[in-house]
Amino acid sequence: NATTRMRSGPGSREPMETKMSSPYNSEDLKTLSTEIIMLTPEVAEMLRTTCLFERQRPLSEHNIDRLAHEMRNGTFVKGTPIFVAVFPNNMMRMLNGNHTCEAVRKTGIAIPVIVIYLKVNDLEAASAIYAVLDIQKTRTWGEALKSQGAFDDFPMAKQALSAIGFIMTEFCHEPSNIAVKSRDLRFAELNRYRQAAETLAEATVKAPGANTKKLRIIPVLSVALFTARHQPSMAKEFWSGFAHDDGLQGNDPRKALLRYLNNLTGTGAVLWEDIARAAVLAWNAAFEGRKLEVCKPNQMGAFRIIGTPVFKEKKAKPATSAAQTGGVS
């Protein structure tokens, strides 16, 4: 059940490699062909109107916007494949590449793509291919981060990446926002926060693990990174005191924040915005030299982090949806 290829060359008959039998050994390669084309808005329109797959899922506007951003920014991957099924009557159905076509139509930007044509017997055969084309295709944020060698030594890199996405949406948890989903945007922003992350890493050396874990809660870390970027000296003092909790008084704002986070345990889902507001309330009180015993996010009013650039003012909104306090989104 194995075939052996021999090394080529004068007088050489040494085995080069052994290949196990494959279900594709008898595959007729004439059923498969490819071509490289410039996908213009006109070609994209033609593919979408004449090669539409009957069982195509509804398109995601967020995914189209993400791809459109990459095209405008010049970061869309050249040679992205478009998969087309070819039926016996030469009718064609596009099984993969619809979002790419819509993004080209939206931007008017032509891009080079590889079109893969596969002959199929019928609609069921095309459907079987369609069902598995995109499963597990997209790399996770963690896998994408690992591929960026420049961030190997970045403190709390995975959590920081998620926190920066939260910062980019002005501390609003909106997973559909293009700033959150676009990887090139967020990786570029991550570089700008390297020094802030290093400041926090220094501030938490030898701190209790439980408190360091609280700092890594994404909304808390977002406030910590933002303050460390714009007020590095004070942020180092504030977050070091928070993480070490070495004799903090009960009315110390850092202690108030610790109590708030401790009380989150077992209370169910909490809005990221509320957790961020609690961190900001503690920071603002410390910045102004005020005492604080209780963090009450719903009484915050306009969202402003003292000592940093002013964001667009917005009133605290009631909790209408739940969000997790960790992970990359």
C-alpha positions as a Markdown table, in Angstrom:
| # | Residue | x | y | z |
|---|---|---|---|---|
| 1 | Asn | 0.0 | 0.0 | 0.0 |
| 2 | Ala | 2.9 | 2.3 | -0.4 |
| 3 | Thr | 4.8 | 3.6 | -3.4 |
| 4 | Thr | 8.5 | 4.5 | -3.4 |
| 5 | Arg | 10.1 | 7.2 | -5.5 |
| 6 | Met | 13.8 | 6.8 | -6.4 |
| 7 | Arg | 16.4 | 9.5 | -6.3 |
| 8 | Ser | 17.3 | 10.8 | -9.8 |
| 9 | Gly | 20.8 | 11.4 | -10.9 |
| 10 | Pro | 23.7 | 9.5 | -12.4 |
| 11 | Gly | 24.0 | 6.0 | -11.0 |
| 12 | Ser | 21.6 | 6.8 | -8.1 |
| 13 | Arg | 18.9 | 4.3 | -7.1 |
| 14 | Glu | 18.5 | 5.2 | -3.4 |
| 15 | Pro | 15.0 | 5.6 | -2.1 |
| 16 | Met | 14.1 | 9.3 | -1.9 |
| 17 | Glu | 10.8 | 9.1 | -0.1 |
| 18 | Thr | 7.9 | 6.8 | 0.6 |
| 19 | Lys | 4.3 | 7.8 | 0.0 |
| 20 | Met | 1.4 | 6.0 | 1.5 |
| 21 | Ser | -1.5 | 5.2 | -0.8 |
| 22 | Ser | -4.0 | 8.1 | -1.1 |
| 23 | Pro | -7.7 | 8.3 | -2.0 |
| 24 | Tyr | -6.6 | 11.0 | -4.5 |
| 25 | Asn | -4.1 | 8.8 | -6.4 |
| 26 | Ser | -6.6 | 8.1 | -9.1 |
| 27 | Glu | -8.0 | 11.6 | -9.2 |
| 28 | Asp | -8.6 | 13.1 | -12.6 |
| 29 | Leu | -6.7 | 16.4 | -12.4 |
| 30 | Lys | -8.6 | 17.5 | -15.6 |
| 31 | Thr | -11.6 | 18.2 | -13.3 |
| 32 | Leu | -9.6 | 21.0 | -11.6 |
| 33 | Ser | -8.2 | 24.1 | -13.1 |
| 34 | Thr | -7.1 | 27.6 | -11.9 |
| 35 | Glu | -6.5 | 31.0 | -13.3 |
| 36 | Ile | -5.2 | 34.3 | -11.9 |
| 37 | Ile | -7.4 | 37.3 | -12.7 |
| 38 | Met | -7.8 | 40.9 | -11.7 |
| 39 | Leu | -11.1 | 41.0 | -9.9 |
| 40 | Thr | -12.5 | 44.3 | -11.0 |
| 41 | Pro | -15.9 | 45.7 | -9.8 |
| 42 | Glu | -17.3 | 44.6 | -13.2 |
| 43 | Val | -16.1 | 41.0 | -12.9 |
| 44 | Ala | -17.3 | 40.9 | -9.3 |
| 45 | Glu | -20.7 | 42.1 | -10.4 |
| 46 | Met | -20.8 | 39.4 | -13.1 |
| 47 | Leu | -19.8 | 36.6 | -10.6 |
| 48 | Arg | -22.4 | 37.7 | -8.1 |
| 49 | Thr | -25.2 | 37.9 | -10.6 |
| 50 | Thr | -24.5 | 35.0 | -12.9 |
| 51 | Cys | -22.7 | 32.5 | -10.5 |
| 52 | Leu | -24.7 | 32.9 | -7.3 |
| 53 | Phe | -25.0 | 29.6 | -5.4 |
| 54 | Glu | -28.6 | 28.8 | -4.5 |
| 55 | Arg | -27.7 | 27.8 | -1.0 |
| 56 | Gln | -25.4 | 30.7 | -0.2 |
| 57 | Arg | -25.7 | 31.9 | 3.4 |
| 58 | Pro | -26.7 | 35.5 | 4.0 |
| 59 | Leu | -23.7 | 37.8 | 3.6 |
| 60 | Ser | -22.2 | 39.6 | 6.6 |
| 61 | Glu | -22.0 | 43.3 | 6.2 |
| 62 | His | -19.4 | 43.4 | 8.9 |
| 63 | Asn | -17.2 | 41.0 | 7.0 |
| 64 | Ile | -17.6 | 43.0 | 3.8 |
| 65 | Asp | -16.6 | 46.2 | 5.7 |
| 66 | Arg | -13.6 | 44.4 | 7.1 |
| 67 | Leu | -12.4 | 43.3 | 3.7 |
| 68 | Ala | -13.2 | 46.7 | 2.2 |
| 69 | His | -11.0 | 48.3 | 4.8 |
| 70 | Glu | -8.1 | 46.0 | 4.0 |
| 71 | Met | -8.5 | 46.7 | 0.3 |
| 72 | Arg | -8.4 | 50.5 | 0.9 |
| 73 | Asn | -5.4 | 50.0 | 3.2 |
| 74 | Gly | -3.5 | 47.8 | 0.8 |
| 75 | Thr | -3.4 | 44.9 | 3.3 |
| 76 | Phe | -5.8 | 42.5 | 1.6 |
| 77 | Val | -4.0 | 39.3 | 0.7 |
| 78 | Lys | -3.2 | 39.1 | -3.0 |
| 79 | Gly | -4.1 | 35.7 | -4.5 |
| 80 | Thr | -7.0 | 35.1 | -2.2 |
| 81 | Pro | -8.9 | 32.2 | -3.8 |
| 82 | Ile | -12.4 | 32.2 | -5.2 |
| 83 | Phe | -13.8 | 28.7 | -5.5 |
| 84 | Val | -16.2 | 28.0 | -8.4 |
| 85 | Ala | -18.1 | 24.7 | -9.1 |
| 86 | Val | -18.6 | 23.9 | -12.8 |
| 87 | Phe | -21.6 | 21.7 | -13.6 |
| 88 | Pro | -21.8 | 19.3 | -16.6 |
| 89 | Asn | -23.8 | 21.9 | -18.6 |
| 90 | Asn | -21.0 | 24.4 | -17.9 |
| 91 | Met | -23.2 | 26.3 | -15.4 |
| 92 | Met | -21.0 | 27.8 | -12.7 |
| 93 | Arg | -21.7 | 28.5 | -9.0 |
| 94 | Met | -19.4 | 30.5 | -6.8 |
| 95 | Leu | -19.0 | 28.6 | -3.5 |
| 96 | Asn | -16.4 | 30.9 | -1.9 |
| 97 | Gly | -15.5 | 34.5 | -2.5 |
| 98 | Asn | -18.8 | 36.3 | -2.3 |
| 99 | His | -17.7 | 38.6 | 0.5 |
| 100 | Thr | -14.5 | 39.4 | -1.5 |
| 101 | Cys | -16.6 | 40.3 | -4.6 |
| 102 | Glu | -19.0 | 42.5 | -2.6 |
| 103 | Ala | -16.0 | 44.3 | -1.0 |
| 104 | Val | -14.5 | 44.9 | -4.5 |
| 105 | Arg | -17.9 | 46.3 | -5.6 |
| 106 | Lys | -18.1 | 48.5 | -2.6 |
| 107 | Thr | -14.6 | 50.0 | -2.9 |
| 108 | Gly | -14.2 | 50.0 | -6.6 |
| 109 | Ile | -10.7 | 48.6 | -6.1 |
| 110 | Ala | -9.5 | 45.8 | -8.4 |
| 111 | Ile | -7.5 | 43.0 | -6.7 |
| 112 | Pro | -5.6 | 40.0 | -8.0 |
| 113 | Val | -7.2 | 36.7 | -7.0 |
| 114 | Ile | -6.9 | 33.0 | -7.9 |
| 115 | Val | -10.0 | 31.4 | -9.3 |
| 116 | Ile | -10.3 | 27.7 | -8.7 |
| 117 | Tyr | -12.6 | 25.8 | -11.0 |
| 118 | Leu | -13.8 | 22.3 | -10.0 |
| 119 | Lys | -16.1 | 20.1 | -12.1 |
| 120 | Val | -18.9 | 18.6 | -10.1 |
| 121 | Asn | -21.8 | 16.3 | -11.1 |
| 122 | Asp | -24.7 | 18.0 | -9.5 |
| 123 | Leu | -25.9 | 20.5 | -6.9 |
| 124 | Glu | -25.5 | 18.1 | -4.0 |
| 125 | Ala | -21.8 | 17.6 | -4.8 |
| 126 | Ala | -21.4 | 21.4 | -4.9 |
| 127 | Ser | -23.3 | 21.7 | -1.6 |
| 128 | Ala | -21.0 | 19.2 | 0.1 |
| 129 | Ile | -18.0 | 21.3 | -0.9 |
| 130 | Tyr | -19.6 | 24.5 | 0.2 |
| 131 | Ala | -20.4 | 23.0 | 3.6 |
| 132 | Val | -16.7 | 22.6 | 4.5 |
| 133 | Leu | -14.9 | 25.3 | 2.6 |
| 134 | Asp | -14.7 | 27.9 | 5.4 |
| 135 | Ile | -14.9 | 25.8 | 8.5 |
| 136 | Gln | -11.9 | 26.6 | 10.8 |
| 137 | Lys | -10.3 | 28.6 | 8.0 |
| 138 | Thr | -9.9 | 31.9 | 9.8 |
| 139 | Arg | -7.0 | 32.1 | 12.2 |
| 140 | Thr | -7.8 | 33.0 | 15.8 |
| 141 | Trp | -6.5 | 36.3 | 17.2 |
| 142 | Gly | -4.1 | 34.2 | 19.3 |
| 143 | Glu | -2.8 | 32.4 | 16.2 |
| 144 | Ala | -2.5 | 35.7 | 14.3 |
| 145 | Leu | -0.6 | 37.3 | 17.3 |
| 146 | Lys | 1.8 | 34.3 | 17.4 |
| 147 | Ser | 2.6 | 34.9 | 13.7 |
| 148 | Gln | 3.7 | 38.4 | 14.5 |
| 149 | Gly | 7.2 | 37.7 | 15.8 |
| 150 | Ala | 7.6 | 41.3 | 16.9 |
| 151 | Phe | 5.3 | 40.7 | 19.8 |
| 152 | Asp | 7.0 | 37.7 | 21.3 |
| 153 | Asp | 8.3 | 39.8 | 24.2 |
| 154 | Phe | 5.2 | 42.0 | 24.6 |
| 155 | Pro | 3.8 | 41.8 | 28.2 |
| 156 | Met | 0.3 | 40.3 | 28.4 |
| 157 | Ala | 0.2 | 40.4 | 24.6 |
| 158 | Lys | -3.1 | 38.4 | 24.2 |
| 159 | Gln | -5.0 | 40.3 | 26.8 |
| 160 | Ala | -3.5 | 43.6 | 25.6 |
| 161 | Leu | -4.7 | 42.9 | 22.1 |
| 162 | Ser | -8.2 | 42.5 | 23.3 |
| 163 | Ala | -8.0 | 45.5 | 25.6 |
| 164 | Ile | -6.7 | 47.7 | 22.7 |
| 165 | Gly | -9.7 | 46.7 | 20.7 |
| 166 | Phe | -11.9 | 47.9 | 23.5 |
| 167 | Ile | -9.9 | 51.2 | 23.6 |
| 168 | Met | -10.3 | 51.6 | 19.9 |
| 169 | Thr | -14.1 | 51.6 | 20.2 |
| 170 | Glu | -13.8 | 54.3 | 22.9 |
| 171 | Phe | -14.5 | 51.8 | 25.7 |
| 172 | Cys | -17.7 | 50.5 | 24.2 |
| 173 | His | -18.0 | 46.7 | 23.8 |
| 174 | Glu | -19.1 | 46.5 | 20.2 |
| 175 | Pro | -17.7 | 43.3 | 18.6 |
| 176 | Ser | -19.1 | 44.3 | 15.2 |
| 177 | Asn | -17.1 | 47.5 | 15.1 |
| 178 | Ile | -14.6 | 47.5 | 12.2 |
| 179 | Ala | -11.8 | 48.8 | 14.5 |
| 180 | Val | -12.2 | 45.6 | 16.6 |
| 181 | Lys | -12.3 | 43.2 | 13.7 |
| 182 | Ser | -9.6 | 44.6 | 11.5 |
| 183 | Arg | -6.3 | 42.9 | 12.5 |
| 184 | Asp | -4.0 | 45.2 | 10.7 |
| 185 | Leu | -5.5 | 48.2 | 12.6 |
| 186 | Arg | -5.2 | 46.6 | 16.0 |
| 187 | Phe | -1.7 | 45.2 | 15.5 |
| 188 | Ala | -0.5 | 48.7 | 14.5 |
| 189 | Glu | -2.2 | 50.1 | 17.6 |
| 190 | Leu | -0.6 | 47.3 | 19.8 |
| 191 | Asn | 2.8 | 48.7 | 18.9 |
| 192 | Arg | 1.9 | 52.1 | 20.2 |
| 193 | Tyr | 1.1 | 50.5 | 23.6 |
| 194 | Arg | 4.3 | 48.5 | 24.1 |
| 195 | Gln | 5.8 | 51.0 | 26.5 |
| 196 | Ala | 2.5 | 51.2 | 28.5 |
| 197 | Ala | 2.4 | 47.4 | 28.7 |
| 198 | Glu | 6.0 | 47.3 | 29.9 |
| 199 | Thr | 5.2 | 50.0 | 32.6 |
| 200 | Leu | 2.3 | 47.8 | 33.9 |
| 201 | Ala | 4.5 | 44.7 | 33.8 |
| 202 | Glu | 7.1 | 46.5 | 36.0 |
| 203 | Ala | 4.4 | 47.7 | 38.3 |
| 204 | Thr | 3.1 | 44.2 | 39.0 |
| 205 | Val | 6.3 | 42.4 | 39.6 |
| 206 | Lys | 5.9 | 40.0 | 42.6 |
| 207 | Ala | 2.3 | 41.1 | 43.1 |
| 208 | Pro | -0.3 | 38.5 | 44.3 |
| 209 | Gly | -1.5 | 36.4 | 41.4 |
| 210 | Ala | -5.2 | 37.1 | 42.3 |
| 211 | Asn | -4.8 | 40.8 | 41.9 |
| 212 | Thr | -2.7 | 40.5 | 38.8 |
| 213 | Lys | -5.5 | 38.4 | 37.3 |
| 214 | Lys | -7.9 | 41.2 | 38.2 |
| 215 | Leu | -5.7 | 43.7 | 36.3 |
| 216 | Arg | -5.9 | 41.4 | 33.2 |
| 217 | Ile | -9.7 | 41.6 | 33.1 |
| 218 | Ile | -10.0 | 43.2 | 29.7 |
| 219 | Pro | -12.0 | 46.4 | 30.6 |
| 220 | Val | -9.6 | 47.0 | 33.6 |
| 221 | Leu | -6.6 | 46.4 | 31.5 |
| 222 | Ser | -7.9 | 48.8 | 28.8 |
| 223 | Val | -8.0 | 51.6 | 31.4 |
| 224 | Ala | -4.7 | 50.6 | 32.8 |
| 225 | Leu | -3.0 | 50.6 | 29.4 |
| 226 | Phe | -4.6 | 53.9 | 28.4 |
| 227 | Thr | -3.5 | 55.6 | 31.6 |
| 228 | Ala | 0.0 | 54.1 | 31.4 |
| 229 | Arg | 0.3 | 55.5 | 27.9 |
| 230 | His | -0.7 | 59.0 | 28.8 |
| 231 | Gln | 0.3 | 59.2 | 32.5 |
| 232 | Pro | 3.1 | 56.6 | 32.9 |
| 233 | Ser | 4.5 | 57.8 | 36.3 |
| 234 | Met | 1.2 | 58.0 | 38.0 |
| 235 | Ala | -0.2 | 54.9 | 36.3 |
| 236 | Lys | 2.8 | 52.9 | 37.5 |
| 237 | Glu | 2.1 | 54.1 | 41.1 |
| 238 | Phe | -1.6 | 53.6 | 40.9 |
| 239 | Trp | -1.6 | 50.1 | 39.3 |
| 240 | Ser | 1.3 | 48.9 | 41.4 |
| 241 | Gly | -0.6 | 49.8 | 44.6 |
| 242 | Phe | -3.7 | 48.1 | 43.1 |
| 243 | Ala | -1.8 | 44.9 | 42.3 |
| 244 | His | 0.2 | 44.6 | 45.5 |
| 245 | Asp | -2.6 | 45.8 | 47.9 |
| 246 | Asp | 0.0 | 46.3 | 50.6 |
| 247 | Gly | -1.8 | 48.1 | 53.4 |
| 248 | Leu | -4.2 | 50.1 | 51.3 |
| 249 | Gln | -6.7 | 52.0 | 53.4 |
| 250 | Gly | -10.4 | 51.2 | 53.0 |
| 251 | Asn | -11.1 | 54.6 | 51.4 |
| 252 | Asp | -8.2 | 54.3 | 48.9 |
| 253 | Pro | -9.7 | 54.3 | 45.4 |
| 254 | Arg | -7.5 | 51.3 | 44.5 |
| 255 | Lys | -9.0 | 49.4 | 47.4 |
| 256 | Ala | -12.5 | 50.4 | 46.3 |
| 257 | Leu | -11.8 | 49.0 | 42.8 |
| 258 | Leu | -10.5 | 45.8 | 44.3 |
| 259 | Arg | -13.7 | 45.4 | 46.3 |
| 260 | Tyr | -15.8 | 46.1 | 43.3 |
| 261 | Leu | -14.0 | 43.4 | 41.3 |
| 262 | Asn | -14.1 | 41.0 | 44.1 |
| 263 | Asn | -17.9 | 41.4 | 44.3 |
| 264 | Leu | -18.2 | 40.5 | 40.6 |
| 265 | Thr | -17.4 | 36.9 | 41.4 |
| 266 | Gly | -20.5 | 34.8 | 41.0 |
| 267 | Thr | -22.8 | 37.7 | 40.1 |
| 268 | Gly | -23.2 | 36.6 | 36.4 |
| 269 | Ala | -22.4 | 38.6 | 33.3 |
| 270 | Val | -21.5 | 42.3 | 33.6 |
| 271 | Leu | -21.2 | 44.9 | 30.9 |
| 272 | Trp | -17.6 | 45.6 | 30.0 |
| 273 | Glu | -18.5 | 49.3 | 30.0 |
| 274 | Asp | -19.5 | 49.1 | 33.7 |
| 275 | Ile | -16.3 | 47.5 | 34.7 |
| 276 | Ala | -14.3 | 50.1 | 32.7 |
| 277 | Arg | -16.3 | 52.9 | 34.4 |
| 278 | Ala | -15.5 | 51.4 | 37.8 |
| 279 | Ala | -11.8 | 51.5 | 36.9 |
| 280 | Val | -12.1 | 55.0 | 35.7 |
| 281 | Leu | -13.9 | 56.2 | 38.8 |
| 282 | Ala | -11.0 | 54.8 | 40.9 |
| 283 | Trp | -8.4 | 56.4 | 38.6 |
| 284 | Asn | -10.1 | 59.8 | 38.6 |
| 285 | Ala | -10.4 | 59.9 | 42.4 |
| 286 | Ala | -6.8 | 59.0 | 42.8 |
| 287 | Phe | -5.7 | 61.5 | 40.2 |
| 288 | Glu | -7.6 | 64.3 | 42.0 |
| 289 | Gly | -6.5 | 63.1 | 45.5 |
| 290 | Arg | -10.0 | 62.1 | 46.5 |
| 291 | Lys | -11.0 | 59.3 | 48.8 |
| 292 | Leu | -13.4 | 56.6 | 47.4 |
| 293 | Glu | -15.0 | 53.7 | 49.3 |
| 294 | Val | -17.5 | 52.4 | 46.6 |
| 295 | Cys | -17.3 | 52.3 | 42.8 |
| 296 | Lys | -20.7 | 53.0 | 41.4 |
| 297 | Pro | -20.4 | 52.8 | 37.6 |
| 298 | Asn | -24.1 | 53.7 | 37.0 |
| 299 | Gln | -23.6 | 57.1 | 38.7 |
| 300 | Met | -20.6 | 58.1 | 36.6 |
| 301 | Gly | -22.3 | 60.3 | 34.0 |
| 302 | Ala | -20.1 | 61.4 | 31.2 |
| 303 | Phe | -17.2 | 59.1 | 30.4 |
| 304 | Arg | -13.8 | 60.8 | 31.0 |
| 305 | Ile | -10.4 | 59.6 | 32.1 |
| 306 | Ile | -8.7 | 62.5 | 33.9 |
| 307 | Gly | -5.2 | 63.2 | 32.7 |
| 308 | Thr | -5.7 | 61.7 | 29.2 |
| 309 | Pro | -7.2 | 62.9 | 25.9 |
| 310 | Val | -10.9 | 63.6 | 26.3 |
| 311 | Phe | -13.1 | 61.2 | 24.6 |
| 312 | Lys | -16.5 | 62.1 | 23.1 |
| 313 | Glu | -18.7 | 62.6 | 26.1 |
| 314 | Lys | -21.4 | 60.1 | 26.6 |
| 315 | Lys | -23.8 | 59.2 | 29.3 |
| 316 | Ala | -23.5 | 55.8 | 31.1 |
| 317 | Lys | -26.1 | 53.5 | 29.4 |
| 318 | Pro | -28.1 | 50.9 | 31.2 |
| 319 | Ala | -27.1 | 47.3 | 31.0 |
| 320 | Thr | -28.9 | 45.8 | 28.1 |
| 321 | Ser | -26.5 | 43.1 | 27.0 |
| 322 | Ala | -24.0 | 40.9 | 28.8 |
| 323 | Ala | -20.3 | 40.5 | 27.9 |
| 324 | Gln | -17.5 | 38.4 | 29.2 |
| 325 | Thr | -14.6 | 39.8 | 31.1 |
| 326 | Gly | -11.8 | 38.0 | 29.3 |
| 327 | Gly | -10.7 | 36.7 | 26.0 |
| 328 | Val | -10.0 | 38.3 | 22.7 |
| 329 | Ser | -12.8 | 39.8 | 20.7 |
